[in-house]
């Protein structure tokens, strides 16, 4: 009996050790970013494409890159309410005191400078595809924006979802740098994939999630319930969205549909962002959407 108890204890210790190792935070390597210099002007385009201001500007404030990114917007989910933090250049309440590597770890790995896991309400599962240079450029741009001393508010997430370590287990299941659409020799399609799957993180809203909140990538961009409980976010697959590539690009620029309807809800911010991007980027997104498989659902 004593041997059995010892064996059980050792097995438990081993299991705990494996669990702690699997759920540990994995920041990016300093070597990846040590020689990079960011271009703030180019970072402005990354900032727009990634929709940073859409989530991090103050509630009810005009969405403008010059508006302090003081956070405070609330995002309801089945797991609780997440509140966007201050990402302004303020050194105490924002991210002005971070290094480039710390910023990259947060954006692409969901790891805080203190080594804690960020909740995946922050779309690092998409941003993990960002190139190091784009991350460096975005960081350079953010440092040019106004500082704001508004403290970040804590998320309103109850037990057991408030156990940050559990997010490490979630990452084991869902955080991957694999692309949904295969590689292509078409530069336009490649750019579209980068915009849709990485910077603009379209799948975060347009793809259904499983019980743990992970994207169901076998149903990529087939539509999903609206987190607000009002209606459904539409599918973008060609069996559901029959617009032409020209129609899609025009919608992303103007907000007008082929049926003379206009954009509404959270897509207003998305269109405002895409309207600021080059014509070629909107065409690339349209190319990607028209290349989607219709049988993914």
Phi, psi and omega in degrees: 000320179298318179297322179296315180297319178297317180297317179296318179297315179296319178298320179295318178296317179297317179297319178297317180297316178297318179298317179295324180291318181292327185263009180292158175281140181237084178291166179287161179282138176303328184297331182294326187248001187298326183257008185270139172240128182277150176253109186297324180294316178292326178297335177299319178292323176295317179303316181290311182298325181278352177068032185300315182291334182300325181262328192257358174284160184297148179303137177067005177272151177300136179281107184211137181300335180276351179283133180305136184273067189277352178074193178111346178291145185253136181233107182283147177208176177292347184255357182136187179252124179260139183242122183300133182275169174288120175241025177287178182278008176299132186284335182266311186258348178250217183242017183296338180268003181281161170266168177300317181295321177296319178297315179298321178297321179292313187288319187256347181234350182068038182239129180281164176302336179274357179089015178267157177278136169274148176291147182285012165298332170280116191284054179290344175292339173267316183293345177301340179276353182295143176287149177306323180295319177297321178297317179295320179295318178298318179299318179297320180292316182301328181288347178270351184272159186298146174277152177217133187266017178290123180293145175290146179264146178290148175293153178256079185233125183267177179295141003267004186287348178277001176275102186299327183299331180295336177295331176299321175293322177299319180295325178303324183277326194235344183270108181215151178264016175287141176273154176281309179274134180298164176301152180222152175276355181274113181301325180294318179291322178296318177294319178299319178298319181295320180290313185288312187274338183248277190301306185279351178040051183298327182297337182300329180254324189268004179242134179293159181241156177272188185297336180265003178088008178276148179292134176274089189290345173284354175237040187303123176060030179266012179095160184201159174298144176285126180303336179284348182088000182255103175074200185224141176282128190289158175283151178248359180290150188295342176284343179250321179256106187262011180294155174282167177300323178295319178298317181296313180297320180294320178299317181292339179269321189246337185085005180259134179273167177298340180266013177068022171272170180234157184296149178214174177064214182292341179292343177301314179294322180298314179295319177302322179290310183296330179295338180272350182274163178299152178307321182297328180291319178294322177294325180293319177297317178298320178298317179298312183297320180290342180269357180297151175281138180276351185255017181287347178254000000 
